[in-house]
Amino acid sequence: MKTSVIMGVTHMSLGVFIKGLNCVYNKQYMELFCEVFGGLVILWGLFGWMDALVIAKWFNPIDI
């Protein structure tokens, strides 16, 4: 389950990057700044932090 979340965030990030490349190619700079950069901030701010915590938990297991 944890690996699928990491793969999903990676896949969504790739899609947002491709959208950013399309915006640059089509010279839609307002859409680039509002949708692409905003989307990456929200995506990485919420789910990127969760992925970082999952990876940290893998390397620092809690033994009770």
C-alpha positions as CSV (number, residue, x, y, z in Angstrom):
1,M,0.0,0.0,0.0
2,K,2.8,2.4,0.9
3,T,4.7,1.7,-2.3
4,S,1.6,2.3,-4.4
5,V,1.1,5.7,-2.8
6,I,4.8,6.6,-3.7
7,M,4.3,5.3,-7.3
8,G,1.0,7.3,-7.6
9,V,2.7,10.5,-6.5
10,T,5.5,9.9,-8.9
11,H,3.1,9.2,-11.7
12,M,1.0,12.4,-11.0
13,S,4.2,14.5,-10.8
14,L,5.3,13.2,-14.2
15,G,1.9,14.2,-15.6
16,V,2.1,17.7,-14.1
17,F,5.7,18.1,-15.6
18,I,4.4,17.0,-19.0
19,K,1.6,19.6,-18.7
20,G,4.2,22.2,-17.8
21,L,6.2,21.3,-20.9
22,N,3.1,21.7,-23.0
23,C,2.4,25.0,-21.5
24,V,5.9,26.2,-22.3
25,Y,5.6,24.9,-25.9
26,N,2.2,26.6,-26.4
27,K,3.4,29.8,-24.6
28,Q,0.6,29.6,-22.0
29,Y,2.7,31.1,-19.2
30,M,-0.3,32.1,-17.0
31,E,-1.5,28.5,-17.0
32,L,2.1,27.4,-16.2
33,F,2.4,29.5,-13.1
34,C,-1.2,29.1,-11.8
35,E,-1.9,25.4,-12.6
36,V,1.4,23.7,-12.9
37,F,3.4,25.4,-10.2
38,G,0.4,25.6,-7.9
39,G,-0.4,21.9,-8.5
40,L,3.1,20.9,-7.7
41,V,3.2,22.9,-4.5
42,I,0.0,21.2,-3.3
43,L,0.9,17.7,-4.6
44,W,4.4,17.7,-3.0
45,G,3.3,19.7,0.1
46,L,0.7,17.1,1.0
47,F,1.6,13.8,-0.6
48,G,5.3,14.4,-0.9
49,W,5.6,15.0,2.8
50,M,3.6,11.7,3.4
51,D,6.0,9.9,1.1
52,A,9.0,11.3,2.9
53,L,7.5,10.1,6.2
54,V,6.9,6.6,4.7
55,I,10.5,6.4,3.5
56,A,11.8,7.6,6.8
57,K,9.8,5.0,8.6
58,W,11.3,2.3,6.4
59,F,14.8,3.3,7.4
60,N,14.0,3.9,11.0
61,P,11.7,1.1,12.2
62,I,10.2,1.5,15.6
63,D,10.7,-1.6,17.8
64,I,8.4,-1.9,20.7
